[in-house]
Amino acid sequence: MTGQTWLLIMTAVSLLGALLMAVVTGGRAAVVVSMGAAVLASLFGLAGAVTLALAGSGVFLAAAVLPPLGTLLLRPDGLSLLFFVLTMLIWLFISIFSLDYLQKFIPRYNVRGFGALYNILFLALAVTTLAGDLVTFLIAWEVMTALSYLLIVFEHRNPETTKAGFFMLVMSETGSVLLIAAFIMLRIHTGHFDFAGIAAAAASLPAAVKNAVFILALLGFGVKVGIVPLYGWFPPAYAAAPANVAAVLSGVTLSLGVYGLCRVILDLPGAAPLWWGLVLLVLGALTAILGILYALMEQNLKRMLSLSSVENTGLILVGLGAAMVYRTGGLYVLAALAAITALYHTINHAVYKTLLFLGAGAVEFATGRQDMDGLGGLSRTMPYTTLFFLVGSLSIAALPPFNGFVSEWLTLQTLLLSFHLPDVLPRVVMAAAGVILALTAALAITCFVKACGTTFLGRARRPEAARAREAGPCMKLGMALPAVACLLLGVLPTLVIPRLNGPASILAGGTAAQQMVPAVFSQPEKFKDLVMLGGGFLRGILPAPGAVVVPTDPGFSSISPTYLLVALPLMLLLGAALARIFGGRTVQEKGPVWAGGEERFDPAQQYTGTAYSNPVLVLFGSIYRPRVDLVRHYHAQNNFRLATGYQRQIYSPAERYLYRPAVWLLYKGAGLLSWIQSGRVNQYVAYMLLLLAGALIYAVW
């Protein structure tokens, strides 16, 4: 079958899954039908994407013809197909997980409505990735935003949930207004809405128009991806949404925000000035470091993961910024290296962040809690969830052999190669970004040591954690699949990088796959050390075209994640053997657990998340600027102090200097205009007459 046929089947299955929610009566049946349709639709979508990739790209569907706007096209190319495949994969993982997860909502909420919205959102996401013109993209983008809002506020009986959803909607619509302005400017100055026409006419765009489009698109898409300072809606919305919806927000819609940045900023305008890339580098570095700093302070598991998404957005922006800088300098191979790195990290983030949010959902499903300090001891009662969350944590902390290590290592290597640039300023900016990203990586390890240790290790701090039971089979399968993907993406980058070469060439104007993944066994003189360590033995077994990832030059740096998978266990076994041989005999004695010299131990005496984060708070206190409230309780008669209550609140700079002043100005402006709403009918009729008179005068004039 052709790719068009597969996609038509995908669309029919998804629509059927939504429409059947009108006739299905039982809650359990609604979950099975809607999520089953989503699973099948994502599989058909994957089949269609593979078929289209093999057949080549081109226009395969004209959705409608609107005379003022032209033809609404679905026109896939290498870049859009990459994000389409990523969307299908993540949707498959989340839908399998949801077959069990949604059961907890059946007695209290309308799961039929959720199933219908969920399947329609799937189609909006698919159209967003495959759109061939700005109008189709914007329509699908707006549908995606509206449906995301409705799914976020699914648990609408909680006032905090509706407040968080409204905040997200306001921010997203503000971003959409900026995007509309950018798209209108492109239409006016190129005469086209379709991507191909805009790209062909981009060379004639005035510099001022290009710069305005860049700023508007960066801010418009920046709301969705969470750049500083536009990430304020992330923590409340992600915490309020059901875990599977939070996984969609982080794994899919954030990735589509990256796709929008790639398409409108790197692809359509063509050649760009140097300052565009420098702005992305600076914004990316600030976004990464601030995201992880504030993630470290969070005690709510889903809020912490949302701020970690902000950090990963920063890493992706740094890669895209480096690609623009190298492309401006005529270093197209290095630009392609940076673009491949950014795309690889986008894929990795979508996979491991989906896994982590699903793990957080399994914990919430079993305990009803999100606060890490109220959990603990879950490794005993939820061993599979613990294992999968640990895999996600190792991946996001960039530890081998998992996928985050590869893309973060490539990002740092990309920045180190800045000595090829002729100008001093971009070299300094890229070096500073590299230092910040190295610090970010260290803080990310601390953050997820805290998350795993506080949530899963030790003893249960609350009865809910002690009563927790392992997740159901579909939830376990939904976490197992991205966990396996984290490992495969980490140890087989030589299979992934060549597939990213085509999409990266659209963004960078060059290719780099041959330099990054050389044929290690056909060039043994360049990799003699690796060949000595087993290359000859593994000839023909390890995946072609080789087992080594080399950023542009084997003489600069090289790494083999495939070999690391073999070397790391061998090193652990060697260390254990040496300890066994030279360590002598060991004797184990068991005794009662004690604390403070007494043979008792209360779970409340365990380390909390604050124990992990407080040293960072002290070091970066000038950034955090915490507000500390002390409440002292005294005995009414003898005035002895009975207890001291301690509460610490940390507000981000965005909330302190942007959101709160904006809300104050909004209320102040509304108060100044309150005289318009007097409640008098005669006054309102006068408004309409004045408006009509003004319209007539304008028409005659």
CORGI-V486878 format. One record per backbone hydrogen bond with DSSP energy under -1.0 kcal/mol. NH is the residue of the N-H (numbers start at 1). CO is the residue of the C=O. E is the energy in kcal/mol with one decimal. If there is no record, write none. Layout:
BEGIN
nh->{NH,NH}
co->{CO,CO}
e->{E,E}
END
This chain:
BEGIN
nh->{6,7,8,9,10,11,12,13,14,15,16,17,18,19,20,22,23,24,30,31,32,33,34,35,36,37,38,39,40,41,42,43,44,45,46,47,48,49,50,51,52,53,54,55,56,60,63,66,69,70,72,74,75,81,82,83,84,85,86,87,88,89,90,91,92,93,94,95,96,97,98,100,101,102,103,104,105,106,109,111,114,115,116,117,118,119,120,121,122,123,124,125,126,127,128,129,130,131,132,134,137,138,139,140,141,142,143,144,145,146,147,148,149,150,151,152,153,154,156,158,162,163,164,165,166,167,168,169,170,171,172,173,174,175,176,177,178,179,180,181,182,183,184,185,186,187,188,189,190,191,195,198,199,200,201,204,205,210,211,212,213,214,215,216,217,218,219,220,221,222,223,225,226,227,230,234,237,238,239,240,241,246,247,248,249,250,251,252,253,254,256,257,258,259,260,261,262,263,264,265,267,268,276,278,279,280,281,282,283,284,285,286,287,288,289,290,291,292,293,294,295,296,298,301,304,305,306,307,308,309,310,311,312,313,314,315,316,317,318,319,320,321,322,323,324,325,326,327,328,329,330,331,332,335,336,337,338,339,340,341,342,343,344,345,346,347,348,349,350,351,352,353,354,355,356,357,358,359,360,361,362,363,364,365,366,367,368,372,374,375,376,377,379,380,382,386,387,388,389,390,391,392,393,394,395,396,397,398,399,402,403,405,407,408,409,410,411,412,413,414,415,416,417,418,420,421,428,429,430,431,432,433,434,435,436,437,438,439,440,441,442,443,444,445,446,447,448,449,450,451,452,453,454,455,456,457,461,466,467,476,477,478,479,480,481,483,484,485,486,487,488,489,491,492,495,497,500,504,505,506,508,509,516,517,520,523,526,531,532,533,534,535,536,538,541,542,546,549,550,552,553,556,557,559,564,565,567,568,570,571,572,573,574,575,576,577,578,579,580,581,582,583,595,598,600,605,606,613,614,617,618,619,620,623,624,625,627,629,631,633,635,639,642,643,645,647,649,656,657,658,659,660,662,663,664,665,666,667,668,669,670,671,672,673,676,678,684,685,686,687,688,689,690,691,692,693,694,695,696,697,698,699,700,701}
co->{2,3,4,5,6,7,8,9,10,11,12,13,14,15,16,19,20,20,26,27,28,29,30,31,32,33,34,35,36,37,38,39,40,41,42,43,44,45,46,47,48,49,50,51,52,74,72,70,66,66,64,61,130,77,78,79,80,81,82,83,84,85,86,87,88,89,90,91,92,93,94,97,97,98,100,101,102,103,105,109,110,111,112,113,114,115,116,117,118,119,120,121,122,123,124,125,126,127,73,193,133,134,135,136,137,138,139,140,141,142,143,144,145,146,147,148,149,151,154,155,158,159,160,161,162,163,164,165,166,167,168,169,170,171,172,173,174,175,176,177,178,179,180,181,182,183,184,185,186,187,132,194,195,196,197,201,202,206,207,208,209,210,211,212,213,214,215,216,217,218,219,221,222,222,227,231,233,234,235,236,237,242,243,244,245,246,247,248,248,249,252,253,254,255,256,257,258,259,260,261,262,263,273,274,275,276,277,278,279,280,281,282,283,284,285,286,287,288,289,290,291,292,295,370,300,301,302,303,304,305,306,307,308,309,310,311,312,313,314,315,316,317,318,319,320,321,322,323,324,325,327,326,330,331,332,333,334,335,336,337,338,339,340,341,342,343,344,345,346,347,348,349,350,351,352,353,354,355,356,357,358,359,360,361,362,363,364,299,371,372,455,457,456,377,378,382,383,384,385,386,387,388,389,390,391,392,393,395,394,399,486,402,403,404,405,406,407,408,409,410,411,412,413,415,417,418,424,425,426,427,428,429,430,431,432,433,434,435,436,437,438,439,440,441,442,443,444,445,446,447,448,449,450,451,452,453,375,462,463,472,473,474,475,476,477,479,480,481,482,483,484,485,487,488,492,493,497,500,501,502,504,505,512,513,518,519,523,527,528,529,531,530,531,534,538,538,543,559,516,550,551,553,553,549,560,561,563,564,566,567,568,569,570,571,572,573,574,575,576,577,578,579,598,595,598,602,603,609,610,613,614,615,616,620,620,621,649,647,645,643,640,635,633,633,631,629,627,652,653,654,654,655,658,659,660,661,662,663,664,665,666,667,668,669,673,676,680,681,682,683,684,685,686,687,688,689,690,691,692,693,694,695,696,697}
e->{-2.0,-2.2,-2.3,-2.4,-2.5,-2.5,-2.5,-2.7,-2.3,-2.6,-2.5,-2.4,-1.7,-2.9,-2.5,-1.9,-1.3,-2.3,-1.9,-2.1,-2.3,-2.7,-2.6,-2.4,-2.0,-2.3,-1.8,-2.4,-2.4,-2.7,-2.2,-1.8,-2.6,-2.4,-2.1,-2.1,-2.4,-2.4,-2.4,-2.2,-2.5,-2.5,-2.1,-1.8,-1.5,-1.5,-2.1,-2.8,-1.2,-3.4,-2.9,-2.0,-1.3,-2.6,-1.5,-1.6,-2.1,-2.7,-2.1,-2.3,-2.4,-2.4,-2.4,-2.4,-2.0,-2.1,-2.4,-2.5,-2.0,-2.0,-2.2,-1.2,-2.1,-2.1,-1.4,-1.3,-1.5,-1.1,-3.0,-1.3,-1.5,-2.6,-2.1,-2.5,-2.7,-1.9,-1.9,-2.5,-1.6,-1.3,-2.1,-2.5,-2.1,-2.6,-2.1,-1.7,-1.7,-1.2,-2.6,-2.6,-2.0,-2.7,-2.7,-2.4,-2.4,-2.4,-2.3,-2.5,-2.1,-2.5,-2.5,-2.2,-2.1,-2.0,-2.1,-2.2,-2.0,-1.2,-1.7,-1.4,-1.5,-2.1,-2.3,-2.4,-2.1,-2.1,-2.2,-2.3,-2.6,-2.3,-2.7,-2.6,-2.0,-2.1,-2.1,-2.1,-1.7,-2.1,-2.6,-2.0,-2.1,-2.9,-2.5,-1.9,-1.9,-2.3,-2.6,-2.0,-1.6,-2.0,-2.3,-2.1,-2.6,-2.0,-1.7,-1.3,-1.6,-2.2,-2.5,-2.1,-2.7,-2.5,-2.3,-2.6,-2.8,-2.5,-2.2,-2.8,-2.8,-1.4,-1.2,-2.0,-2.0,-1.8,-2.5,-2.0,-2.0,-2.9,-2.0,-1.9,-2.1,-2.5,-2.1,-1.5,-2.5,-2.3,-3.0,-2.3,-2.0,-1.7,-2.3,-1.6,-1.8,-2.1,-2.3,-2.1,-2.6,-2.7,-2.7,-2.2,-1.9,-2.6,-1.1,-1.8,-2.4,-2.1,-2.3,-2.6,-2.9,-2.6,-2.4,-2.4,-2.7,-2.4,-2.3,-2.4,-2.1,-1.9,-2.0,-2.2,-1.6,-1.9,-1.0,-2.6,-2.5,-2.1,-2.0,-2.0,-1.7,-1.5,-1.2,-1.7,-2.0,-2.1,-1.8,-1.5,-2.1,-2.5,-2.2,-1.8,-2.3,-2.9,-2.5,-2.0,-2.0,-2.3,-2.7,-2.2,-2.4,-1.8,-1.3,-2.5,-1.3,-2.2,-2.3,-2.2,-2.4,-2.3,-2.9,-2.2,-2.4,-2.5,-2.8,-2.4,-1.9,-2.1,-2.7,-3.0,-2.1,-2.0,-2.7,-2.4,-1.3,-2.0,-2.1,-2.4,-2.4,-2.3,-2.6,-2.2,-2.2,-2.1,-2.5,-2.6,-1.8,-2.2,-2.5,-3.2,-1.3,-1.7,-1.6,-1.9,-2.5,-1.2,-3.2,-2.2,-2.3,-2.6,-2.7,-2.3,-2.1,-2.2,-2.4,-2.7,-2.0,-2.5,-1.9,-1.5,-2.3,-1.6,-1.1,-1.1,-1.5,-2.1,-2.3,-2.4,-1.9,-2.2,-2.3,-2.4,-1.8,-2.2,-1.5,-1.5,-1.7,-2.1,-2.5,-2.5,-2.5,-2.1,-2.5,-2.3,-2.1,-1.9,-2.2,-2.5,-2.0,-2.0,-2.4,-2.3,-1.6,-2.3,-2.3,-1.6,-1.7,-2.5,-2.1,-2.0,-2.1,-1.9,-2.3,-2.7,-2.6,-1.7,-2.4,-1.0,-2.3,-1.7,-1.9,-2.4,-2.5,-2.6,-1.3,-2.6,-2.2,-1.6,-2.4,-2.2,-2.3,-1.5,-2.6,-2.8,-2.0,-2.0,-1.5,-3.0,-1.1,-2.4,-2.0,-1.2,-2.4,-2.1,-2.3,-2.6,-1.4,-1.1,-1.4,-2.3,-2.4,-1.5,-1.4,-1.2,-1.3,-2.3,-2.3,-1.7,-1.4,-3.5,-4.6,-1.6,-1.6,-1.8,-1.3,-1.9,-2.1,-1.6,-3.1,-2.9,-1.4,-2.6,-2.2,-2.6,-2.5,-2.5,-2.4,-2.4,-2.6,-2.4,-2.0,-2.4,-3.0,-1.5,-2.5,-1.6,-2.4,-2.6,-1.6,-2.0,-2.7,-2.1,-2.3,-2.0,-2.5,-1.2,-2.3,-2.8,-3.2,-3.3,-2.6,-3.1,-3.1,-1.1,-3.0,-1.4,-4.0,-2.3,-2.9,-2.5,-3.1,-1.9,-2.2,-1.9,-2.0,-2.5,-2.4,-2.5,-2.2,-2.6,-2.4,-2.9,-2.4,-2.2,-1.9,-1.4,-1.8,-1.4,-1.6,-2.4,-2.0,-1.8,-1.8,-2.3,-2.5,-2.3,-2.5,-2.6,-2.3,-2.1,-2.3,-2.4,-2.2,-2.2,-2.5,-2.5}
END
